[in-house]
């Protein structure tokens, strides 16, 4: 269970369809979709 902050909902939500990505500087991050509103959410530190 990975959580990220949704700007539209203004609260932490569980990421729907989480996908681990690598940033340019080599750090891991997780991106996905907010289950409530469908907005893209992003969290640095996989």
RAJO-V828380 format. One line per field, one symbol per residue. psi: psi as a letter, one per 40 degrees, with the letter a starting at -180 (. if undefined). burial: 1 if it has 24 or more other C-alpha atoms within 12 Angstrom, else 0. A space follows every 10 residues. Layout:
# RAJO-V828380
psi: ???
burial: ???
This chain:
# RAJO-V828380
psi: hhiihhddef ihihhhfihh ihideeiiih iaihedeeih ihhhg.
burial: 0111110000 0011110100 0000000001 1111000001 111000
